[in-house]
């Protein structure tokens, strides 16, 4: 298994496990369901762009929440 494949599998697993939690976090913070969906999608898109460029992330869950909070702000 190549490094890229392993990263993609980790990211896919994180999406499956955390997308609902990230969505709920965004919804709680912004109070708008559609905006929260957009923020959740943007969180994963921006995170994937950053990680796929070769950046190392020690805690994917923590990184995703940080990206989500930055987008909310």
mmCIF file as gemmi writes it, N, C-alpha and C atoms, coordinates in Angstrom:
data_model
loop_
_atom_site.group_PDB
_atom_site.id
_atom_site.type_symbol
_atom_site.label_atom_id
_atom_site.label_alt_id
_atom_site.label_comp_id
_atom_site.label_asym_id
_atom_site.label_entity_id
_atom_site.label_seq_id
_atom_site.pdbx_PDB_ins_code
_atom_site.Cartn_x
_atom_site.Cartn_y
_atom_site.Cartn_z
_atom_site.occupancy
_atom_site.B_iso_or_equiv
_atom_site.pdbx_formal_charge
_atom_site.auth_seq_id
_atom_site.auth_asym_id
_atom_site.pdbx_PDB_model_num
ATOM 1 N N . UNK Axp A 1 ? 0.85 -1.173 0 1 0 ? 1 A 1
ATOM 2 C CA . UNK Axp A 1 ? 0 0 0 1 0 ? 1 A 1
ATOM 3 C C . UNK Axp A 1 ? 0.9 1.241 0 1 0 ? 1 A 1
ATOM 4 N N . UNK Axp A 2 ? 0.609 2.149 -0.887 1 0 ? 2 A 1
ATOM 5 C CA . UNK Axp A 2 ? 1.399 3.369 -0.97 1 0 ? 2 A 1
ATOM 6 C C . UNK Axp A 2 ? 0.976 4.353 0.113 1 0 ? 2 A 1
ATOM 7 N N . UNK Axp A 3 ? 1.817 5.35 0.323 1 0 ? 3 A 1
ATOM 8 C CA . UNK Axp A 3 ? 1.522 6.371 1.327 1 0 ? 3 A 1
ATOM 9 C C . UNK Axp A 3 ? 0.23 7.11 0.982 1 0 ? 3 A 1
ATOM 10 N N . UNK Axp A 4 ? 0.065 7.436 -0.301 1 0 ? 4 A 1
ATOM 11 C CA . UNK Axp A 4 ? -1.138 8.156 -0.73 1 0 ? 4 A 1
ATOM 12 C C . UNK Axp A 4 ? -2.405 7.35 -0.487 1 0 ? 4 A 1
ATOM 13 N N . UNK Axp A 5 ? -2.345 6.058 -0.756 1 0 ? 5 A 1
ATOM 14 C CA . UNK Axp A 5 ? -3.499 5.195 -0.528 1 0 ? 5 A 1
ATOM 15 C C . UNK Axp A 5 ? -3.825 5.119 0.953 1 0 ? 5 A 1
ATOM 16 N N . UNK Axp A 6 ? -2.808 4.992 1.783 1 0 ? 6 A 1
ATOM 17 C CA . UNK Axp A 6 ? -3.013 4.924 3.225 1 0 ? 6 A 1
ATOM 18 C C . UNK Axp A 6 ? -3.636 6.218 3.75 1 0 ? 6 A 1
ATOM 19 N N . UNK Axp A 7 ? -3.146 7.344 3.255 1 0 ? 7 A 1
ATOM 20 C CA . UNK Axp A 7 ? -3.687 8.641 3.673 1 0 ? 7 A 1
ATOM 21 C C . UNK Axp A 7 ? -5.141 8.773 3.237 1 0 ? 7 A 1
ATOM 22 N N . UNK Axp A 8 ? -5.437 8.363 2.013 1 0 ? 8 A 1
ATOM 23 C CA . UNK Axp A 8 ? -6.804 8.445 1.515 1 0 ? 8 A 1
ATOM 24 C C . UNK Axp A 8 ? -7.736 7.575 2.352 1 0 ? 8 A 1
ATOM 25 N N . UNK Axp A 9 ? -7.288 6.375 2.714 1 0 ? 9 A 1
ATOM 26 C CA . UNK Axp A 9 ? -8.114 5.493 3.535 1 0 ? 9 A 1
ATOM 27 C C . UNK Axp A 9 ? -8.346 6.087 4.922 1 0 ? 9 A 1
ATOM 28 N N . UNK Axp A 10 ? -7.313 6.668 5.524 1 0 ? 10 A 1
ATOM 29 C CA . UNK Axp A 10 ? -7.455 7.322 6.825 1 0 ? 10 A 1
ATOM 30 C C . UNK Axp A 10 ? -8.438 8.48 6.739 1 0 ? 10 A 1
ATOM 31 N N . UNK Axp A 11 ? -8.322 9.264 5.692 1 0 ? 11 A 1
ATOM 32 C CA . UNK Axp A 11 ? -9.181 10.429 5.541 1 0 ? 11 A 1
ATOM 33 C C . UNK Axp A 11 ? -10.628 9.996 5.312 1 0 ? 11 A 1
ATOM 34 N N . UNK Axp A 12 ? -10.826 8.967 4.502 1 0 ? 12 A 1
ATOM 35 C CA . UNK Axp A 12 ? -12.177 8.449 4.256 1 0 ? 12 A 1
ATOM 36 C C . UNK Axp A 12 ? -12.789 7.923 5.542 1 0 ? 12 A 1
ATOM 37 N N . UNK Axp A 13 ? -12.001 7.215 6.325 1 0 ? 13 A 1
ATOM 38 C CA . UNK Axp A 13 ? -12.481 6.702 7.614 1 0 ? 13 A 1
ATOM 39 C C . UNK Axp A 13 ? -12.847 7.86 8.538 1 0 ? 13 A 1
ATOM 40 N N . UNK Axp A 14 ? -12.01 8.889 8.563 1 0 ? 14 A 1
ATOM 41 C CA . UNK Axp A 14 ? -12.291 10.064 9.392 1 0 ? 14 A 1
ATOM 42 C C . UNK Axp A 14 ? -13.583 10.741 8.943 1 0 ? 14 A 1
ATOM 43 N N . UNK Axp A 15 ? -13.794 10.821 7.638 1 0 ? 15 A 1
ATOM 44 C CA . UNK Axp A 15 ? -15.033 11.421 7.136 1 0 ? 15 A 1
ATOM 45 C C . UNK Axp A 15 ? -16.237 10.608 7.607 1 0 ? 15 A 1
ATOM 46 N N . UNK Axp A 16 ? -16.153 9.292 7.46 1 0 ? 16 A 1
ATOM 47 C CA . UNK Axp A 16 ? -17.258 8.423 7.872 1 0 ? 16 A 1
ATOM 48 C C . UNK Axp A 16 ? -17.558 8.554 9.365 1 0 ? 16 A 1
ATOM 49 N N . UNK Axp A 17 ? -16.512 8.676 10.166 1 0 ? 17 A 1
ATOM 50 C CA . UNK Axp A 17 ? -16.683 8.705 11.618 1 0 ? 17 A 1
ATOM 51 C C . UNK Axp A 17 ? -16.971 10.096 12.171 1 0 ? 17 A 1
ATOM 52 N N . UNK Axp A 18 ? -16.502 11.143 11.516 1 0 ? 18 A 1
ATOM 53 C CA . UNK Axp A 18 ? -16.553 12.475 12.112 1 0 ? 18 A 1
ATOM 54 C C . UNK Axp A 18 ? -17.434 13.494 11.393 1 0 ? 18 A 1
ATOM 55 N N . UNK Axp A 19 ? -17.898 13.186 10.198 1 0 ? 19 A 1
ATOM 56 C CA . UNK Axp A 19 ? -18.65 14.211 9.455 1 0 ? 19 A 1
ATOM 57 C C . UNK Axp A 19 ? -19.913 14.649 10.195 1 0 ? 19 A 1
ATOM 58 N N . UNK Axp A 20 ? -20.627 13.713 10.81 1 0 ? 20 A 1
ATOM 59 C CA . UNK Axp A 20 ? -21.828 14.097 11.565 1 0 ? 20 A 1
ATOM 60 C C . UNK Axp A 20 ? -21.482 14.969 12.767 1 0 ? 20 A 1
ATOM 61 N N . UNK Axp A 21 ? -20.421 14.619 13.464 1 0 ? 21 A 1
ATOM 62 C CA . UNK Axp A 21 ? -20.009 15.397 14.637 1 0 ? 21 A 1
ATOM 63 C C . UNK Axp A 21 ? -19.546 16.793 14.232 1 0 ? 21 A 1
ATOM 64 N N . UNK Axp A 22 ? -18.803 16.891 13.14 1 0 ? 22 A 1
ATOM 65 C CA . UNK Axp A 22 ? -18.357 18.202 12.656 1 0 ? 22 A 1
ATOM 66 C C . UNK Axp A 22 ? -19.571 19.032 12.233 1 0 ? 22 A 1
ATOM 67 N N . UNK Axp A 23 ? -20.522 18.401 11.556 1 0 ? 23 A 1
ATOM 68 C CA . UNK Axp A 23 ? -21.75 19.097 11.154 1 0 ? 23 A 1
ATOM 69 C C . UNK Axp A 23 ? -22.486 19.628 12.379 1 0 ? 23 A 1
ATOM 70 N N . UNK Axp A 24 ? -22.684 18.78 13.398 1 0 ? 24 A 1
ATOM 71 C CA . UNK Axp A 24 ? -23.398 19.216 14.601 1 0 ? 24 A 1
ATOM 72 C C . UNK Axp A 24 ? -22.662 20.346 15.311 1 0 ? 24 A 1
ATOM 73 N N . UNK Axp A 25 ? -21.345 20.267 15.348 1 0 ? 25 A 1
ATOM 74 C CA . UNK Axp A 25 ? -20.538 21.328 15.956 1 0 ? 25 A 1
ATOM 75 C C . UNK Axp A 25 ? -20.764 22.649 15.214 1 0 ? 25 A 1
ATOM 76 N N . UNK Axp A 26 ? -20.72 22.598 13.904 1 0 ? 26 A 1
ATOM 77 C CA . UNK Axp A 26 ? -20.943 23.802 13.1 1 0 ? 26 A 1
ATOM 78 C C . UNK Axp A 26 ? -22.36 24.323 13.286 1 0 ? 26 A 1
ATOM 79 N N . UNK Axp A 27 ? -23.327 23.436 13.294 1 0 ? 27 A 1
ATOM 80 C CA . UNK Axp A 27 ? -24.734 23.83 13.446 1 0 ? 27 A 1
ATOM 81 C C . UNK Axp A 27 ? -24.949 24.517 14.792 1 0 ? 27 A 1
ATOM 82 N N . UNK Axp A 28 ? -24.353 23.961 15.839 1 0 ? 28 A 1
ATOM 83 C CA . UNK Axp A 28 ? -24.461 24.561 17.168 1 0 ? 28 A 1
ATOM 84 C C . UNK Axp A 28 ? -23.858 25.964 17.178 1 0 ? 28 A 1
ATOM 85 N N . UNK Axp A 29 ? -22.736 26.114 16.493 1 0 ? 29 A 1
ATOM 86 C CA . UNK Axp A 29 ? -22.032 27.396 16.519 1 0 ? 29 A 1
ATOM 87 C C . UNK Axp A 29 ? -22.701 28.463 15.649 1 0 ? 29 A 1
ATOM 88 N N . UNK Axp A 30 ? -23.253 28.072 14.48 1 0 ? 30 A 1
ATOM 89 C CA . UNK Axp A 30 ? -23.813 29.089 13.577 1 0 ? 30 A 1
ATOM 90 C C . UNK Axp A 30 ? -25.334 29.153 13.601 1 0 ? 30 A 1
ATOM 91 N N . UNK Axp A 31 ? -26 28.101 14.06 1 0 ? 31 A 1
ATOM 92 C CA . UNK Axp A 31 ? -27.457 28.122 14.192 1 0 ? 31 A 1
ATOM 93 C C . UNK Axp A 31 ? -28.222 28.017 12.884 1 0 ? 31 A 1
ATOM 94 N N . UNK Axp A 32 ? -27.564 27.653 11.807 1 0 ? 32 A 1
ATOM 95 C CA . UNK Axp A 32 ? -28.217 27.534 10.508 1 0 ? 32 A 1
ATOM 96 C C . UNK Axp A 32 ? -27.803 26.207 9.876 1 0 ? 32 A 1
ATOM 97 N N . UNK Axp A 33 ? -28.785 25.365 9.613 1 0 ? 33 A 1
ATOM 98 C CA . UNK Axp A 33 ? -28.5 24.01 9.144 1 0 ? 33 A 1
ATOM 99 C C . UNK Axp A 33 ? -27.773 23.989 7.804 1 0 ? 33 A 1
ATOM 100 N N . UNK Axp A 34 ? -28.231 24.772 6.844 1 0 ? 34 A 1
ATOM 101 C CA . UNK Axp A 34 ? -27.602 24.787 5.519 1 0 ? 34 A 1
ATOM 102 C C . UNK Axp A 34 ? -26.185 25.343 5.572 1 0 ? 34 A 1
ATOM 103 N N . UNK Axp A 35 ? -25.99 26.384 6.358 1 0 ? 35 A 1
ATOM 104 C CA . UNK Axp A 35 ? -24.64 26.952 6.52 1 0 ? 35 A 1
ATOM 105 C C . UNK Axp A 35 ? -23.723 25.933 7.196 1 0 ? 35 A 1
ATOM 106 N N . UNK Axp A 36 ? -24.258 25.196 8.162 1 0 ? 36 A 1
ATOM 107 C CA . UNK Axp A 36 ? -23.475 24.17 8.859 1 0 ? 36 A 1
ATOM 108 C C . UNK Axp A 36 ? -23.046 23.063 7.898 1 0 ? 36 A 1
ATOM 109 N N . UNK Axp A 37 ? -23.944 22.671 6.987 1 0 ? 37 A 1
ATOM 110 C CA . UNK Axp A 37 ? -23.582 21.661 5.974 1 0 ? 37 A 1
ATOM 111 C C . UNK Axp A 37 ? -22.446 22.169 5.098 1 0 ? 37 A 1
ATOM 112 N N . UNK Axp A 38 ? -22.555 23.418 4.668 1 0 ? 38 A 1
ATOM 113 C CA . UNK Axp A 38 ? -21.499 24.015 3.842 1 0 ? 38 A 1
ATOM 114 C C . UNK Axp A 38 ? -20.169 24.062 4.59 1 0 ? 38 A 1
ATOM 115 N N . UNK Axp A 39 ? -20.216 24.452 5.85 1 0 ? 39 A 1
ATOM 116 C CA . UNK Axp A 39 ? -19.004 24.527 6.655 1 0 ? 39 A 1
ATOM 117 C C . UNK Axp A 39 ? -18.372 23.15 6.846 1 0 ? 39 A 1
ATOM 118 N N . UNK Axp A 40 ? -19.199 22.138 7.066 1 0 ? 40 A 1
ATOM 119 C CA . UNK Axp A 40 ? -18.686 20.781 7.23 1 0 ? 40 A 1
ATOM 120 C C . UNK Axp A 40 ? -18.005 20.32 5.946 1 0 ? 40 A 1
ATOM 121 N N . UNK Axp A 41 ? -18.636 20.573 4.808 1 0 ? 41 A 1
ATOM 122 C CA . UNK Axp A 41 ? -18.045 20.189 3.53 1 0 ? 41 A 1
ATOM 123 C C . UNK Axp A 41 ? -16.758 20.956 3.26 1 0 ? 41 A 1
ATOM 124 N N . UNK Axp A 42 ? -16.759 22.242 3.555 1 0 ? 42 A 1
ATOM 125 C CA . UNK Axp A 42 ? -15.548 23.052 3.375 1 0 ? 42 A 1
ATOM 126 C C . UNK Axp A 42 ? -14.426 22.572 4.287 1 0 ? 42 A 1
ATOM 127 N N . UNK Axp A 43 ? -14.779 22.149 5.492 1 0 ? 43 A 1
ATOM 128 C CA . UNK Axp A 43 ? -13.785 21.629 6.436 1 0 ? 43 A 1
ATOM 129 C C . UNK Axp A 43 ? -13.05 20.44 5.842 1 0 ? 43 A 1
ATOM 130 N N . UNK Axp A 44 ? -13.787 19.486 5.303 1 0 ? 44 A 1
ATOM 131 C CA . UNK Axp A 44 ? -13.153 18.303 4.747 1 0 ? 44 A 1
ATOM 132 C C . UNK Axp A 44 ? -12.426 18.608 3.441 1 0 ? 44 A 1
ATOM 133 N N . UNK Axp A 45 ? -12.967 19.503 2.644 1 0 ? 45 A 1
ATOM 134 C CA . UNK Axp A 45 ? -12.306 19.865 1.386 1 0 ? 45 A 1
ATOM 135 C C . UNK Axp A 45 ? -10.963 20.542 1.652 1 0 ? 45 A 1
ATOM 136 N N . UNK Axp A 46 ? -10.967 21.541 2.524 1 0 ? 46 A 1
ATOM 137 C CA . UNK Axp A 46 ? -9.725 22.262 2.824 1 0 ? 46 A 1
ATOM 138 C C . UNK Axp A 46 ? -8.716 21.355 3.526 1 0 ? 46 A 1
ATOM 139 N N . UNK Axp A 47 ? -9.195 20.479 4.394 1 0 ? 47 A 1
ATOM 140 C CA . UNK Axp A 47 ? -8.299 19.551 5.089 1 0 ? 47 A 1
ATOM 141 C C . UNK Axp A 47 ? -7.662 18.591 4.103 1 0 ? 47 A 1
ATOM 142 N N . UNK Axp A 48 ? -8.457 18.072 3.171 1 0 ? 48 A 1
ATOM 143 C CA . UNK Axp A 48 ? -7.907 17.152 2.173 1 0 ? 48 A 1
ATOM 144 C C . UNK Axp A 48 ? -6.864 17.857 1.307 1 0 ? 48 A 1
ATOM 145 N N . UNK Axp A 49 ? -7.145 19.084 0.893 1 0 ? 49 A 1
ATOM 146 C CA . UNK Axp A 49 ? -6.178 19.829 0.084 1 0 ? 49 A 1
ATOM 147 C C . UNK Axp A 49 ? -4.861 19.986 0.832 1 0 ? 49 A 1
ATOM 148 N N . UNK Axp A 50 ? -4.937 20.307 2.108 1 0 ? 50 A 1
ATOM 149 C CA . UNK Axp A 50 ? -3.74 20.507 2.921 1 0 ? 50 A 1
ATOM 150 C C . UNK Axp A 50 ? -2.97 19.194 3.092 1 0 ? 50 A 1
ATOM 151 N N . UNK Axp A 51 ? -3.666 18.131 3.409 1 0 ? 51 A 1
ATOM 152 C CA . UNK Axp A 51 ? -3.026 16.837 3.67 1 0 ? 51 A 1
ATOM 153 C C . UNK Axp A 51 ? -2.478 16.227 2.384 1 0 ? 51 A 1
ATOM 154 N N . UNK Axp A 52 ? -3.213 16.362 1.292 1 0 ? 52 A 1
ATOM 155 C CA . UNK Axp A 52 ? -2.772 15.757 0.034 1 0 ? 52 A 1
ATOM 156 C C . UNK Axp A 52 ? -1.539 16.436 -0.541 1 0 ? 52 A 1
ATOM 157 N N . UNK Axp A 53 ? -1.229 17.637 -0.076 1 0 ? 53 A 1
ATOM 158 C CA . UNK Axp A 53 ? -0.021 18.333 -0.504 1 0 ? 53 A 1
ATOM 159 C C . UNK Axp A 53 ? 1.216 17.846 0.249 1 0 ? 53 A 1
ATOM 160 N N . UNK Axp A 54 ? 1.023 16.899 1.169 1 0 ? 54 A 1
ATOM 161 C CA . UNK Axp A 54 ? 2.149 16.31 1.886 1 0 ? 54 A 1
ATOM 162 C C . UNK Axp A 54 ? 2.333 16.792 3.309 1 0 ? 54 A 1
ATOM 163 N N . UNK Axp A 55 ? 1.437 17.621 3.804 1 0 ? 55 A 1
ATOM 164 C CA . UNK Axp A 55 ? 1.554 18.114 5.175 1 0 ? 55 A 1
ATOM 165 C C . UNK Axp A 55 ? 1.255 16.988 6.161 1 0 ? 55 A 1
ATOM 166 N N . UNK Axp A 56 ? 1.995 16.973 7.24 1 0 ? 56 A 1
ATOM 167 C CA . UNK Axp A 56 ? 1.793 15.972 8.289 1 0 ? 56 A 1
ATOM 168 C C . UNK Axp A 56 ? 0.823 16.525 9.326 1 0 ? 56 A 1
ATOM 169 N N . UNK Axp A 57 ? -0.139 15.706 9.711 1 0 ? 57 A 1
ATOM 170 C CA . UNK Axp A 57 ? -1.112 16.07 10.736 1 0 ? 57 A 1
ATOM 171 C C . UNK Axp A 57 ? -1.067 14.978 11.8 1 0 ? 57 A 1
ATOM 172 N N . UNK Axp A 58 ? -0.756 15.371 13.034 1 0 ? 58 A 1
ATOM 173 C CA . UNK Axp A 58 ? -0.607 14.363 14.086 1 0 ? 58 A 1
ATOM 174 C C . UNK Axp A 58 ? -1.956 13.854 14.583 1 0 ? 58 A 1
ATOM 175 N N . UNK Axp A 59 ? -2.943 14.725 14.685 1 0 ? 59 A 1
ATOM 176 C CA . UNK Axp A 59 ? -4.279 14.327 15.138 1 0 ? 59 A 1
ATOM 177 C C . UNK Axp A 59 ? -5.297 14.833 14.121 1 0 ? 59 A 1
ATOM 178 N N . UNK Axp A 60 ? -5.8 13.934 13.308 1 0 ? 60 A 1
ATOM 179 C CA . UNK Axp A 60 ? -6.731 14.342 12.253 1 0 ? 60 A 1
ATOM 180 C C . UNK Axp A 60 ? -8.014 14.917 12.838 1 0 ? 60 A 1
ATOM 181 N N . UNK Axp A 61 ? -8.505 14.301 13.892 1 0 ? 61 A 1
ATOM 182 C CA . UNK Axp A 61 ? -9.738 14.792 14.521 1 0 ? 61 A 1
ATOM 183 C C . UNK Axp A 61 ? -9.551 16.225 15.016 1 0 ? 61 A 1
ATOM 184 N N . UNK Axp A 62 ? -8.489 16.47 15.742 1 0 ? 62 A 1
ATOM 185 C CA . UNK Axp A 62 ? -8.213 17.812 16.245 1 0 ? 62 A 1
ATOM 186 C C . UNK Axp A 62 ? -8.016 18.811 15.124 1 0 ? 62 A 1
ATOM 187 N N . UNK Axp A 63 ? -7.333 18.372 14.072 1 0 ? 63 A 1
ATOM 188 C CA . UNK Axp A 63 ? -7.101 19.239 12.917 1 0 ? 63 A 1
ATOM 189 C C . UNK Axp A 63 ? -8.423 19.612 12.253 1 0 ? 63 A 1
ATOM 190 N N . UNK Axp A 64 ? -9.321 18.641 12.089 1 0 ? 64 A 1
ATOM 191 C CA . UNK Axp A 64 ? -10.616 18.912 11.46 1 0 ? 64 A 1
ATOM 192 C C . UNK Axp A 64 ? -11.428 19.925 12.269 1 0 ? 64 A 1
ATOM 193 N N . UNK Axp A 65 ? -11.427 19.772 13.584 1 0 ? 65 A 1
ATOM 194 C CA . UNK Axp A 65 ? -12.16 20.728 14.418 1 0 ? 65 A 1
ATOM 195 C C . UNK Axp A 65 ? -11.522 22.12 14.346 1 0 ? 65 A 1
ATOM 196 N N . UNK Axp A 66 ? -10.207 22.167 14.273 1 0 ? 66 A 1
ATOM 197 C CA . UNK Axp A 66 ? -9.533 23.463 14.153 1 0 ? 66 A 1
ATOM 198 C C . UNK Axp A 66 ? -9.901 24.143 12.84 1 0 ? 66 A 1
ATOM 199 N N . UNK Axp A 67 ? -9.906 23.383 11.744 1 0 ? 67 A 1
ATOM 200 C CA . UNK Axp A 67 ? -10.296 23.941 10.446 1 0 ? 67 A 1
ATOM 201 C C . UNK Axp A 67 ? -11.746 24.416 10.5 1 0 ? 67 A 1
ATOM 202 N N . UNK Axp A 68 ? -12.635 23.599 11.073 1 0 ? 68 A 1
ATOM 203 C CA . UNK Axp A 68 ? -14.044 23.984 11.183 1 0 ? 68 A 1
ATOM 204 C C . UNK Axp A 68 ? -14.193 25.268 11.971 1 0 ? 68 A 1
ATOM 205 N N . UNK Axp A 69 ? -13.506 25.365 13.097 1 0 ? 69 A 1
ATOM 206 C CA . UNK Axp A 69 ? -13.609 26.59 13.904 1 0 ? 69 A 1
ATOM 207 C C . UNK Axp A 69 ? -13.069 27.794 13.152 1 0 ? 69 A 1
ATOM 208 N N . UNK Axp A 70 ? -11.982 27.624 12.43 1 0 ? 70 A 1
ATOM 209 C CA . UNK Axp A 70 ? -11.443 28.741 11.65 1 0 ? 70 A 1
ATOM 210 C C . UNK Axp A 70 ? -12.416 29.181 10.572 1 0 ? 70 A 1
ATOM 211 N N . UNK Axp A 71 ? -13.098 28.234 9.947 1 0 ? 71 A 1
ATOM 212 C CA . UNK Axp A 71 ? -14.088 28.584 8.931 1 0 ? 71 A 1
ATOM 213 C C . UNK Axp A 71 ? -15.285 29.303 9.558 1 0 ? 71 A 1
ATOM 214 N N . UNK Axp A 72 ? -15.675 28.884 10.731 1 0 ? 72 A 1
ATOM 215 C CA . UNK Axp A 72 ? -16.803 29.522 11.422 1 0 ? 72 A 1
ATOM 216 C C . UNK Axp A 72 ? -16.464 30.97 11.747 1 0 ? 72 A 1
ATOM 217 N N . UNK Axp A 73 ? -15.255 31.186 12.198 1 0 ? 73 A 1
ATOM 218 C CA . UNK Axp A 73 ? -14.827 32.539 12.558 1 0 ? 73 A 1
ATOM 219 C C . UNK Axp A 73 ? -14.774 33.396 11.317 1 0 ? 73 A 1
